[in-house]
């Protein structure tokens, strides 16, 4: 089986909502469109509300401390910018995140699945021109279904890709082959990506994306079986182009 794009995912709000799409258009120096465009700042956030810009994950409520966030699904209407959210414990909600009143509605909606004992939700925010990735550079996260299957076999469970919140999932590789690509370029469909670094994982990967229940010891399994807590790679888009499920993937010199 040749290496190819198996799945594409975007996450309109950081840690809150995953959406599988069939195709996208990557642009050089940019995050995947509609991915982590918004983030949920908490009451002790250091996010600069006066001059919005990228901020590190510590400023936001996220799945590592809020397991129920994992079960949020989202759907973006690209024509209007509206986002529809669902969660098994909550009524459906659709908002225009550019509308301050709708951002307030989102805060009310998400409060019941926020953890107790931590700073509560304060505001839905964005960084102009890029997604709020965990990297200070605009990244696209690439992951391997072969590596996911290998980890799942070690754990004796079938792991849902949504646990790892990747953008582009590849298949047709050897397990963990992608770790050997650091510093190289890969052709993914019509785009060219530069592989920058491995992704160090957090407690969010323990959360079941169907229920929001923390039910899989992913980090312990990575550490005990492989000697690290890494899964996936961060890439920069160096040449834009269309990417669709089924597209070929090639490692370049």
N, C-alpha and C positions, 0 to 999 in steps of 0.2 A: 504494500500500500504506500503510495507516494504521500509525502508531507503536504497537507492542505489545511485550509481554514475550515474548522468544524463548527464553530459557534462564534457569534459576536454578541457582546453584552454592553449595555451602557447603564449608568446609575445616576439618574438626574439629580438626586440629592445624596450627598456623601453619606454612606452607611444606611440610607433609607430608600430602598426601592431598586430592584433590578429589572431590566427589560431586555429580552432577547430580540435582536433585529437580524434581518437577512443580509443587509448590506449597509455600507457607510462610505463616506468620502473623507479620507485623512488629508490633512494639510500640513506642510512642513512647519515644524516648530510649535505645533498645536496639540492639545489633547483631543481625544476622540469626541466628535460633536455630541452635545447634550450629555456628556459624561461628567458627573460631579460638578455640574454648573453651579449648584447651590450646596450650602452646608449649614448645619444647625448649630449656631453659636450658643454656648451655655452662659449662665449668669456670671461666671468668673472668667469669661473669655478675654483674651488679649487682642482680639480682632480689632483693627482700626476702622471703626464705623465711619469716621470722617473722611478717611482716604482709603477706601477698600483696596486690598491687594491680597495676594496669596498669603496664607498663614498656615502654620504647622498644625498637625492633628490635635495637639493638646487644647486648642481653642474650641473644639467642637464635641458635641455629643456623638458617640460612635458605637459601633457594634461590639467593640471589645469590653465596654462597660454596660451596654444596653442590649442584652441578647435578643429581646423581642423585636428589635429593629430588623433582624435578619429576615423576618417573614413578611416584610413590606414588599409589594410588587408595584411597579410604576409603569405608566404608559404615556409617552410624550406625543402630543399632537404638534407635529413640526410646522404646520401651517399657522397655528394660533399661539403656540408656546404653552398651552395649557397642559397640566400634568394630572393624570388620574391615578389615585393611590388606592390600594386595597390591602387589608390585613385580616387574618382570621378572627381577631378579637375586636375589630373596629368596623364601623359602617364605612362604605366607600366614600371617598372625597375626591373632588376635582377642583383644581385651583389654577389661577393665573399667577405665578409667583412674582410677576412684576407689579401686581396690585397689592398695596400695603394691607388692605382689608383681608385679602385672601391669604397673605402671609400670616396674619393673625389667626385666621381660621385653621391654618395648618398647625400652629402652635397648640391650639386647643385640641386638635385631633390627635396629635402625637403624645400629649402629656400622659395619657393612661398607660402607655407602654414605655415611659421613661423610668429608669431605676430610682428607687428611693435612696436617700443618703448622699446624693451627688448634686452638684449645681444643676438647676432645672433649665429647660429651654428658654432662650431669650429672644433670638431673632434668626430668621432665615436670610442668609447673606450670600454674596457672590464676589468673585474676583474678576473684574472686567478683563475680557480677552482670553481667559483660560479656565480650565477646570481646577477644582480644589483637590488635586491629587496629594498623596502622601509625600511626593518628591517636590523639592523646590523648583525643579524644572518641569515643563509640561511633558508628562510621560504617557505612554500607552502600555498597559500591562499585558504581557503575552504569557500564556500558560499551555501546558501539554496535557491532553487527556490520557496519554500513556503514563505519564508520571502520576496523575491522579489515580488511575487504576492500580498502579504499583503500590501506592500508599494505602489505598483501600484494601488491597489484598493482604498487606501486612497487618492491617487493623481488623480484618474480617468483616468489613462493612462496605457498602456501596456509597461512595462520597459524591454528593451533588456538587457540580462545578460552582454553583452560586455561593458556596461556603467561602470561596477564595476570591470572589468579586473581581475576576479578570475581565479584560476587554476582548481580547482575541484568543480563542482556544484553538490549538493546532492538534491534528491527529496524524498518524503515520510516522511518528518518530520513535526512536528507542526511548525508554524511560530515562528521564534526567538528561537527555542529550542536549537540551537547551542550555544547561549550565556551562557547556563548552563554547558558547557563542559570545561570551563577554568580549566587547571590543570589536566585534565583527558586525557587518551589515547583513540584513536578511531582506529578500524580496517577498513581500506579502501581497498577493494580488497585484494591483497597479501601484503600490506604494513601496517605499524603501525605508526600513527602520534600522537604526543603530542600537545594538544591545549595550546597555550601560552597566547594569548591575543586577544581582539577584534580589528577590523580594524577601525580606525577613518578615515572617508571619506573626500574628498576634492572636489573642483569645477569640476574636471574631470568627475565626475558622471553626471553632468548636460549636457554633450555633446552627441548629437545624433551620434551613431556609423555608421549610413548610410550616413550622410551628413556633420558631423562635426559642425553642428549648435548647439549652446547652447539653449536648448528648454525645459528643465525640471528642476523644482526647488526641486531637490532631497534633498539637505541639509536642506532647510526650512521645508520640509515635515517630515523628520526624527526628527528634533528638535521639531516641533509643535505637532506631533502625539505621539512621543516616548520619548522625553526629552533628546535626544542625537543625535550625528551624526555618529553613528557606523553602519557598515554593514559588516558582514562576520567575520571570525576568521583567525588568523595566526597560523600555525602549524609548528612544526619541525618533520622531518622524523626520527624516532628512530629505525625503522627496515624496510629495503628496500623490494621491491617486485613489481610485476606487478599490474597495475591499469587500468581497462578498463570500458567503458560505460556499465552500467548494473550490475556492481559488487556490492555485498552487503556491507553495512556499519553497524558497530556495535560499540556502546559505551562500553568501557571496564572499569573495576573497577580501 
